[in-house]
Structure formats: structure tokens, C-alpha cells
Amino acid sequence: MLEHHFTCPYCWKNISMLIDHSTTKQNYIEDCEVCCNPIQISLEFKNLELVGFQANNIEQ
């Protein structure tokens, strides 16, 4: 597991999450720990190194 810090696309607070590096490409939704809005997370690992990370708001 890897701790990654990023900015929430809704409340702009700096938050962190634990991400699992055992799967190279991941897409999922996780709620912000501050404002509770759903965040679309997309990430990619290469050789156990995080090479891509996006946290976007969900269009409604």
C-alpha cells in the first residue's frame, strides 16, 4: 500500500488515501474524507511506481 496526497476537486482540501499497487491500472470512485463528495480516481503503476494519478469530480 502507498499513501498518496492530492487535492479534492470539490472542496480543494489536501487529502490522502491509501492505494494498492498490486493492480497496474485502476478506476474507481471514493468519497472525499472532508466534504464527502464522490471523486473519480484513475491511477496507473509501472514497476510498482505510481506513474499516473487523476482525481476528478463526477459530472451529474
PDB file with SEQRES, HELIX, SHEET and CRYST1 records, atoms N, CA, C and O in Angstrom:
SEQRES   1 A   60  MET LEU GLU HIS HIS PHE THR CYS PRO TYR CYS TRP LYS          
SEQRES   2 A   60  ASN ILE SER MET LEU ILE ASP HIS SER THR THR LYS GLN          
SEQRES   3 A   60  ASN TYR ILE GLU ASP CYS GLU VAL CYS CYS ASN PRO ILE          
SEQRES   4 A   60  GLN ILE SER LEU GLU PHE LYS ASN LEU GLU LEU VAL GLY          
SEQRES   5 A   60  PHE GLN ALA ASN ASN ILE GLU GLN                              
SHEET    1 AA1 2 LEU A   2  THR A   7  0                                        
SHEET    2 AA1 2 ASN A  14  ILE A  19 -1                                        
SHEET    1 AA2 3 LYS A  25  ASP A  31  0                                        
SHEET    2 AA2 3 PRO A  38  LYS A  46 -1                                        
SHEET    3 AA2 3 GLU A  49  ASN A  57 -1                                        
CRYST1    1.000    1.000    1.000  90.00  90.00  90.00 P 1           1          
ATOM      1  N   MET A   1       0.842  -1.180   0.000  1.00  0.00           N  
ATOM      2  CA  MET A   1       0.000   0.000   0.000  1.00  0.00           C  
ATOM      3  C   MET A   1       0.890   1.248   0.000  1.00  0.00           C  
ATOM      4  O   MET A   1       1.987   1.269   0.558  1.00  0.00           O  
ATOM      5  N   LEU A   2       0.369   2.264  -0.642  1.00  0.00           N  
ATOM      6  CA  LEU A   2       1.093   3.521  -0.786  1.00  0.00           C  
ATOM      7  C   LEU A   2       0.164   4.661  -0.375  1.00  0.00           C  
ATOM      8  O   LEU A   2      -0.983   4.709  -0.819  1.00  0.00           O  
ATOM      9  N   GLU A   3       0.642   5.578   0.465  1.00  0.00           N  
ATOM     10  CA  GLU A   3      -0.157   6.754   0.810  1.00  0.00           C  
ATOM     11  C   GLU A   3       0.100   7.833  -0.229  1.00  0.00           C  
ATOM     12  O   GLU A   3       1.246   8.162  -0.536  1.00  0.00           O  
ATOM     13  N   HIS A   4      -0.998   8.383  -0.769  1.00  0.00           N  
ATOM     14  CA  HIS A   4      -0.883   9.416  -1.804  1.00  0.00           C  
ATOM     15  C   HIS A   4      -1.709  10.626  -1.389  1.00  0.00           C  
ATOM     16  O   HIS A   4      -2.867  10.479  -1.000  1.00  0.00           O  
ATOM     17  N   HIS A   5      -1.131  11.812  -1.465  1.00  0.00           N  
ATOM     18  CA  HIS A   5      -1.802  13.061  -1.122  1.00  0.00           C  
ATOM     19  C   HIS A   5      -2.217  13.771  -2.405  1.00  0.00           C  
ATOM     20  O   HIS A   5      -1.473  13.784  -3.386  1.00  0.00           O  
ATOM     21  N   PHE A   6      -3.416  14.364  -2.390  1.00  0.00           N  
ATOM     22  CA  PHE A   6      -3.910  15.102  -3.553  1.00  0.00           C  
ATOM     23  C   PHE A   6      -4.963  16.100  -3.095  1.00  0.00           C  
ATOM     24  O   PHE A   6      -5.375  16.093  -1.935  1.00  0.00           O  
ATOM     25  N   THR A   7      -5.396  16.958  -4.011  1.00  0.00           N  
ATOM     26  CA  THR A   7      -6.389  17.984  -3.722  1.00  0.00           C  
ATOM     27  C   THR A   7      -7.761  17.523  -4.185  1.00  0.00           C  
ATOM     28  O   THR A   7      -7.922  17.067  -5.317  1.00  0.00           O  
ATOM     29  N   CYS A   8      -8.753  17.644  -3.302  1.00  0.00           N  
ATOM     30  CA  CYS A   8     -10.127  17.295  -3.654  1.00  0.00           C  
ATOM     31  C   CYS A   8     -10.628  18.255  -4.727  1.00  0.00           C  
ATOM     32  O   CYS A   8     -10.460  19.465  -4.583  1.00  0.00           O  
ATOM     33  N   PRO A   9     -11.244  17.749  -5.805  1.00  0.00           N  
ATOM     34  CA  PRO A   9     -11.740  18.634  -6.862  1.00  0.00           C  
ATOM     35  C   PRO A   9     -13.012  19.391  -6.477  1.00  0.00           C  
ATOM     36  O   PRO A   9     -13.485  20.222  -7.252  1.00  0.00           O  
ATOM     37  N   TYR A  10     -13.566  19.127  -5.315  1.00  0.00           N  
ATOM     38  CA  TYR A  10     -14.762  19.835  -4.852  1.00  0.00           C  
ATOM     39  C   TYR A  10     -14.427  20.902  -3.811  1.00  0.00           C  
ATOM     40  O   TYR A  10     -14.731  22.079  -4.005  1.00  0.00           O  
ATOM     41  N   CYS A  11     -13.801  20.490  -2.706  1.00  0.00           N  
ATOM     42  CA  CYS A  11     -13.558  21.421  -1.591  1.00  0.00           C  
ATOM     43  C   CYS A  11     -12.138  21.991  -1.597  1.00  0.00           C  
ATOM     44  O   CYS A  11     -11.837  22.887  -0.808  1.00  0.00           O  
ATOM     45  N   TRP A  12     -11.264  21.492  -2.466  1.00  0.00           N  
ATOM     46  CA  TRP A  12      -9.889  21.952  -2.639  1.00  0.00           C  
ATOM     47  C   TRP A  12      -8.998  21.723  -1.417  1.00  0.00           C  
ATOM     48  O   TRP A  12      -7.941  22.341  -1.288  1.00  0.00           O  
ATOM     49  N   LYS A  13      -9.432  20.831  -0.524  1.00  0.00           N  
ATOM     50  CA  LYS A  13      -8.612  20.483   0.641  1.00  0.00           C  
ATOM     51  C   LYS A  13      -7.594  19.413   0.236  1.00  0.00           C  
ATOM     52  O   LYS A  13      -7.858  18.598  -0.648  1.00  0.00           O  
ATOM     53  N   ASN A  14      -6.445  19.425   0.882  1.00  0.00           N  
ATOM     54  CA  ASN A  14      -5.436  18.398   0.647  1.00  0.00           C  
ATOM     55  C   ASN A  14      -5.835  17.170   1.453  1.00  0.00           C  
ATOM     56  O   ASN A  14      -5.951  17.238   2.677  1.00  0.00           O  
ATOM     57  N   ILE A  15      -6.045  16.059   0.779  1.00  0.00           N  
ATOM     58  CA  ILE A  15      -6.425  14.823   1.448  1.00  0.00           C  
ATOM     59  C   ILE A  15      -5.462  13.716   1.039  1.00  0.00           C  
ATOM     60  O   ILE A  15      -4.672  13.881   0.110  1.00  0.00           O  
ATOM     61  N   SER A  16      -5.534  12.591   1.736  1.00  0.00           N  
ATOM     62  CA  SER A  16      -4.672  11.464   1.394  1.00  0.00           C  
ATOM     63  C   SER A  16      -5.506  10.199   1.329  1.00  0.00           C  
ATOM     64  O   SER A  16      -6.590  10.112   1.905  1.00  0.00           O  
ATOM     65  N   MET A  17      -4.975   9.230   0.619  1.00  0.00           N  
ATOM     66  CA  MET A  17      -5.618   7.916   0.559  1.00  0.00           C  
ATOM     67  C   MET A  17      -4.543   6.858   0.408  1.00  0.00           C  
ATOM     68  O   MET A  17      -3.449   7.114  -0.094  1.00  0.00           O  
ATOM     69  N   LEU A  18      -4.885   5.669   0.855  1.00  0.00           N  
ATOM     70  CA  LEU A  18      -4.001   4.527   0.654  1.00  0.00           C  
ATOM     71  C   LEU A  18      -4.397   3.854  -0.645  1.00  0.00           C  
ATOM     72  O   LEU A  18      -5.570   3.549  -0.859  1.00  0.00           O  
ATOM     73  N   ILE A  19      -3.427   3.622  -1.509  1.00  0.00           N  
ATOM     74  CA  ILE A  19      -3.704   2.964  -2.786  1.00  0.00           C  
ATOM     75  C   ILE A  19      -2.877   1.680  -2.885  1.00  0.00           C  
ATOM     76  O   ILE A  19      -1.742   1.599  -2.415  1.00  0.00           O  
ATOM     77  N   ASP A  20      -3.486   0.705  -3.505  1.00  0.00           N  
ATOM     78  CA  ASP A  20      -2.892  -0.620  -3.649  1.00  0.00           C  
ATOM     79  C   ASP A  20      -2.129  -0.686  -4.968  1.00  0.00           C  
ATOM     80  O   ASP A  20      -2.709  -0.459  -6.030  1.00  0.00           O  
ATOM     81  N   HIS A  21      -0.851  -0.990  -4.912  1.00  0.00           N  
ATOM     82  CA  HIS A  21      -0.032  -1.026  -6.124  1.00  0.00           C  
ATOM     83  C   HIS A  21       0.008  -2.406  -6.784  1.00  0.00           C  
ATOM     84  O   HIS A  21       0.787  -2.617  -7.713  1.00  0.00           O  
ATOM     85  N   SER A  22      -0.814  -3.342  -6.321  1.00  0.00           N  
ATOM     86  CA  SER A  22      -0.782  -4.693  -6.897  1.00  0.00           C  
ATOM     87  C   SER A  22      -1.511  -4.777  -8.250  1.00  0.00           C  
ATOM     88  O   SER A  22      -1.309  -5.735  -8.995  1.00  0.00           O  
ATOM     89  N   THR A  23      -2.351  -3.790  -8.572  1.00  0.00           N  
ATOM     90  CA  THR A  23      -3.036  -3.740  -9.871  1.00  0.00           C  
ATOM     91  C   THR A  23      -2.508  -2.533 -10.629  1.00  0.00           C  
ATOM     92  O   THR A  23      -2.514  -1.421 -10.101  1.00  0.00           O  
ATOM     93  N   THR A  24      -2.048  -2.737 -11.867  1.00  0.00           N  
ATOM     94  CA  THR A  24      -1.356  -1.660 -12.580  1.00  0.00           C  
ATOM     95  C   THR A  24      -2.260  -0.505 -12.988  1.00  0.00           C  
ATOM     96  O   THR A  24      -1.832   0.648 -12.926  1.00  0.00           O  
ATOM     97  N   LYS A  25      -3.496  -0.774 -13.404  1.00  0.00           N  
ATOM     98  CA  LYS A  25      -4.427   0.301 -13.776  1.00  0.00           C  
ATOM     99  C   LYS A  25      -5.695   0.155 -12.956  1.00  0.00           C  
ATOM    100  O   LYS A  25      -6.260  -0.933 -12.843  1.00  0.00           O  
ATOM    101  N   GLN A  26      -6.136   1.280 -12.381  1.00  0.00           N  
ATOM    102  CA  GLN A  26      -7.322   1.251 -11.534  1.00  0.00           C  
ATOM    103  C   GLN A  26      -8.197   2.468 -11.814  1.00  0.00           C  
ATOM    104  O   GLN A  26      -7.697   3.567 -12.054  1.00  0.00           O  
ATOM    105  N   ASN A  27      -9.506   2.254 -11.778  1.00  0.00           N  
ATOM    106  CA  ASN A  27     -10.502   3.315 -11.883  1.00  0.00           C  
ATOM    107  C   ASN A  27     -11.592   3.002 -10.878  1.00  0.00           C  
ATOM    108  O   ASN A  27     -12.174   1.917 -10.900  1.00  0.00           O  
ATOM    109  N   TYR A  28     -11.870   3.953  -9.996  1.00  0.00           N  
ATOM    110  CA  TYR A  28     -12.916   3.727  -9.006  1.00  0.00           C  
ATOM    111  C   TYR A  28     -13.387   5.053  -8.440  1.00  0.00           C  
ATOM    112  O   TYR A  28     -12.805   6.100  -8.724  1.00  0.00           O  
ATOM    113  N   ILE A  29     -14.433   5.007  -7.646  1.00  0.00           N  
ATOM    114  CA  ILE A  29     -14.988   6.198  -7.010  1.00  0.00           C  
ATOM    115  C   ILE A  29     -14.776   6.081  -5.507  1.00  0.00           C  
ATOM    116  O   ILE A  29     -15.041   5.041  -4.904  1.00  0.00           O  
ATOM    117  N   GLU A  30     -14.295   7.162  -4.922  1.00  0.00           N  
ATOM    118  CA  GLU A  30     -14.101   7.212  -3.477  1.00  0.00           C  
ATOM    119  C   GLU A  30     -14.566   8.572  -2.975  1.00  0.00           C  
ATOM    120  O   GLU A  30     -14.317   9.592  -3.618  1.00  0.00           O  
ATOM    121  N   ASP A  31     -15.236   8.591  -1.838  1.00  0.00           N  
ATOM    122  CA  ASP A  31     -15.728   9.842  -1.277  1.00  0.00           C  
ATOM    123  C   ASP A  31     -14.602  10.621  -0.605  1.00  0.00           C  
ATOM    124  O   ASP A  31     -13.712  10.041   0.017  1.00  0.00           O  
ATOM    125  N   CYS A  32     -14.656  11.947  -0.740  1.00  0.00           N  
ATOM    126  CA  CYS A  32     -13.705  12.824  -0.061  1.00  0.00           C  
ATOM    127  C   CYS A  32     -13.895  12.688   1.439  1.00  0.00           C  
ATOM    128  O   CYS A  32     -15.026  12.673   1.925  1.00  0.00           O  
ATOM    129  N   GLU A  33     -12.793  12.588   2.177  1.00  0.00           N  
ATOM    130  CA  GLU A  33     -12.875  12.446   3.627  1.00  0.00           C  
ATOM    131  C   GLU A  33     -13.259  13.748   4.317  1.00  0.00           C  
ATOM    132  O   GLU A  33     -13.573  13.737   5.507  1.00  0.00           O  
ATOM    133  N   VAL A  34     -13.242  14.867   3.603  1.00  0.00           N  
ATOM    134  CA  VAL A  34     -13.599  16.158   4.182  1.00  0.00           C  
ATOM    135  C   VAL A  34     -15.038  16.541   3.825  1.00  0.00           C  
ATOM    136  O   VAL A  34     -15.850  16.781   4.718  1.00  0.00           O  
ATOM    137  N   CYS A  35     -15.362  16.601   2.524  1.00  0.00           N  
ATOM    138  CA  CYS A  35     -16.680  17.094   2.088  1.00  0.00           C  
ATOM    139  C   CYS A  35     -17.638  15.975   1.681  1.00  0.00           C  
ATOM    140  O   CYS A  35     -18.814  16.239   1.430  1.00  0.00           O  
ATOM    141  N   CYS A  36     -17.166  14.748   1.611  1.00  0.00           N  
ATOM    142  CA  CYS A  36     -17.969  13.551   1.314  1.00  0.00           C  
ATOM    143  C   CYS A  36     -18.492  13.468  -0.117  1.00  0.00           C  
ATOM    144  O   CYS A  36     -19.326  12.610  -0.406  1.00  0.00           O  
ATOM    145  N   ASN A  37     -18.034  14.327  -1.017  1.00  0.00           N  
ATOM    146  CA  ASN A  37     -18.433  14.227  -2.419  1.00  0.00           C  
ATOM    147  C   ASN A  37     -17.688  13.088  -3.105  1.00  0.00           C  
ATOM    148  O   ASN A  37     -16.559  12.772  -2.729  1.00  0.00           O  
ATOM    149  N   PRO A  38     -18.311  12.468  -4.111  1.00  0.00           N  
ATOM    150  CA  PRO A  38     -17.664  11.347  -4.801  1.00  0.00           C  
ATOM    151  C   PRO A  38     -16.590  11.828  -5.783  1.00  0.00           C  
ATOM    152  O   PRO A  38     -16.822  12.739  -6.579  1.00  0.00           O  
ATOM    153  N   ILE A  39     -15.431  11.209  -5.711  1.00  0.00           N  
ATOM    154  CA  ILE A  39     -14.298  11.559  -6.569  1.00  0.00           C  
ATOM    155  C   ILE A  39     -13.988  10.369  -7.470  1.00  0.00           C  
ATOM    156  O   ILE A  39     -13.863   9.240  -6.997  1.00  0.00           O  
ATOM    157  N   GLN A  40     -13.864  10.627  -8.779  1.00  0.00           N  
ATOM    158  CA  GLN A  40     -13.455   9.591  -9.731  1.00  0.00           C  
ATOM    159  C   GLN A  40     -11.934   9.514  -9.693  1.00  0.00           C  
ATOM    160  O   GLN A  40     -11.250  10.468 -10.066  1.00  0.00           O  
ATOM    161  N   ILE A  41     -11.408   8.382  -9.244  1.00  0.00           N  
ATOM    162  CA  ILE A  41      -9.965   8.161  -9.134  1.00  0.00           C  
ATOM    163  C   ILE A  41      -9.513   7.274 -10.291  1.00  0.00           C  
ATOM    164  O   ILE A  41     -10.085   6.213 -10.535  1.00  0.00           O  
ATOM    165  N   SER A  42      -8.484   7.722 -10.993  1.00  0.00           N  
ATOM    166  CA  SER A  42      -7.845   6.926 -12.042  1.00  0.00           C  
ATOM    167  C   SER A  42      -6.350   6.949 -11.761  1.00  0.00           C  
ATOM    168  O   SER A  42      -5.756   8.012 -11.580  1.00  0.00           O  
ATOM    169  N   LEU A  43      -5.745   5.756 -11.727  1.00  0.00           N  
ATOM    170  CA  LEU A  43      -4.320   5.715 -11.449  1.00  0.00           C  
ATOM    171  C   LEU A  43      -3.653   4.569 -12.195  1.00  0.00           C  
ATOM    172  O   LEU A  43      -4.298   3.612 -12.623  1.00  0.00           O  
ATOM    173  N   GLU A  44      -2.343   4.701 -12.334  1.00  0.00           N  
ATOM    174  CA  GLU A  44      -1.574   3.688 -13.043  1.00  0.00           C  
ATOM    175  C   GLU A  44      -0.208   3.525 -12.383  1.00  0.00           C  
ATOM    176  O   GLU A  44       0.460   4.498 -12.033  1.00  0.00           O  
ATOM    177  N   PHE A  45       0.181   2.270 -12.226  1.00  0.00           N  
ATOM    178  CA  PHE A  45       1.505   1.919 -11.702  1.00  0.00           C  
ATOM    179  C   PHE A  45       2.319   1.249 -12.794  1.00  0.00           C  
ATOM    180  O   PHE A  45       1.780   0.544 -13.648  1.00  0.00           O  
ATOM    181  N   LYS A  46       3.608   1.476 -12.756  1.00  0.00           N  
ATOM    182  CA  LYS A  46       4.541   0.777 -13.640  1.00  0.00           C  
ATOM    183  C   LYS A  46       5.729   0.379 -12.779  1.00  0.00           C  
ATOM    184  O   LYS A  46       6.382   1.232 -12.177  1.00  0.00           O  
ATOM    185  N   ASN A  47       6.008  -0.920 -12.722  1.00  0.00           N  
ATOM    186  CA  ASN A  47       7.086  -1.441 -11.872  1.00  0.00           C  
ATOM    187  C   ASN A  47       6.935  -0.975 -10.422  1.00  0.00           C  
ATOM    188  O   ASN A  47       7.909  -0.571  -9.786  1.00  0.00           O  
ATOM    189  N   LEU A  48       5.708  -1.037  -9.912  1.00  0.00           N  
ATOM    190  CA  LEU A  48       5.349  -0.656  -8.546  1.00  0.00           C  
ATOM    191  C   LEU A  48       5.524   0.834  -8.255  1.00  0.00           C  
ATOM    192  O   LEU A  48       5.477   1.239  -7.094  1.00  0.00           O  
ATOM    193  N   GLU A  49       5.723   1.654  -9.284  1.00  0.00           N  
ATOM    194  CA  GLU A  49       5.854   3.097  -9.120  1.00  0.00           C  
ATOM    195  C   GLU A  49       4.620   3.777  -9.699  1.00  0.00           C  
ATOM    196  O   GLU A  49       4.190   3.443 -10.803  1.00  0.00           O  
ATOM    197  N   LEU A  50       4.049   4.724  -8.968  1.00  0.00           N  
ATOM    198  CA  LEU A  50       2.883   5.464  -9.425  1.00  0.00           C  
ATOM    199  C   LEU A  50       3.308   6.395 -10.558  1.00  0.00           C  
ATOM    200  O   LEU A  50       4.100   7.311 -10.343  1.00  0.00           O  
ATOM    201  N   VAL A  51       2.781   6.163 -11.770  1.00  0.00           N  
ATOM    202  CA  VAL A  51       3.162   6.967 -12.928  1.00  0.00           C  
ATOM    203  C   VAL A  51       2.011   7.837 -13.436  1.00  0.00           C  
ATOM    204  O   VAL A  51       2.222   8.703 -14.285  1.00  0.00           O  
ATOM    205  N   GLY A  52       0.815   7.618 -12.932  1.00  0.00           N  
ATOM    206  CA  GLY A  52      -0.316   8.445 -13.336  1.00  0.00           C  
ATOM    207  C   GLY A  52      -1.379   8.464 -12.254  1.00  0.00           C  
ATOM    208  O   GLY A  52      -1.717   7.425 -11.685  1.00  0.00           O  
ATOM    209  N   PHE A  53      -1.911   9.662 -11.967  1.00  0.00           N  
ATOM    210  CA  PHE A  53      -2.956   9.796 -10.950  1.00  0.00           C  
ATOM    211  C   PHE A  53      -3.855  10.959 -11.328  1.00  0.00           C  
ATOM    212  O   PHE A  53      -3.376  12.059 -11.603  1.00  0.00           O  
ATOM    213  N   GLN A  54      -5.172  10.715 -11.342  1.00  0.00           N  
ATOM    214  CA  GLN A  54      -6.148  11.773 -11.577  1.00  0.00           C  
ATOM    215  C   GLN A  54      -7.268  11.643 -10.573  1.00  0.00           C  
ATOM    216  O   GLN A  54      -7.731  10.540 -10.284  1.00  0.00           O  
ATOM    217  N   ALA A  55      -7.702  12.766 -10.044  1.00  0.00           N  
ATOM    218  CA  ALA A  55      -8.854  12.819  -9.138  1.00  0.00           C  
ATOM    219  C   ALA A  55      -9.799  13.872  -9.700  1.00  0.00           C  
ATOM    220  O   ALA A  55      -9.498  15.065  -9.663  1.00  0.00           O  
ATOM    221  N   ASN A  56     -10.935  13.435 -10.216  1.00  0.00           N  
ATOM    222  CA  ASN A  56     -11.869  14.334 -10.886  1.00  0.00           C  
ATOM    223  C   ASN A  56     -13.238  14.299 -10.222  1.00  0.00           C  
ATOM    224  O   ASN A  56     -13.634  13.291  -9.635  1.00  0.00           O  
ATOM    225  N   ASN A  57     -13.962  15.427 -10.324  1.00  0.00           N  
ATOM    226  CA  ASN A  57     -15.332  15.413  -9.849  1.00  0.00           C  
ATOM    227  C   ASN A  57     -16.192  14.632 -10.838  1.00  0.00           C  
ATOM    228  O   ASN A  57     -15.828  14.463 -12.002  1.00  0.00           O  
ATOM    229  N   ILE A  58     -17.324  14.167 -10.358  1.00  0.00           N  
ATOM    230  CA  ILE A  58     -18.210  13.360 -11.175  1.00  0.00           C  
ATOM    231  C   ILE A  58     -19.291  14.269 -11.747  1.00  0.00           C  
ATOM    232  O   ILE A  58     -20.009  14.935 -11.002  1.00  0.00           O  
ATOM    233  N   GLU A  59     -19.402  14.295 -13.063  1.00  0.00           N  
ATOM    234  CA  GLU A  59     -20.431  15.088 -13.725  1.00  0.00           C  
ATOM    235  C   GLU A  59     -21.807  14.557 -13.368  1.00  0.00           C  
ATOM    236  O   GLU A  59     -22.045  13.351 -13.427  1.00  0.00           O  
ATOM    237  N   GLN A  60     -22.709  15.446 -13.001  1.00  0.00           N  
ATOM    238  CA  GLN A  60     -24.058  15.000 -12.648  1.00  0.00           C  
ATOM    239  C   GLN A  60     -25.065  15.475 -13.641  1.00  0.00           C  
ATOM    240  O   GLN A  60     -26.254  15.191 -13.498  1.00  0.00           O  
TER     241      GLN A  60                                                      
END                                                                             
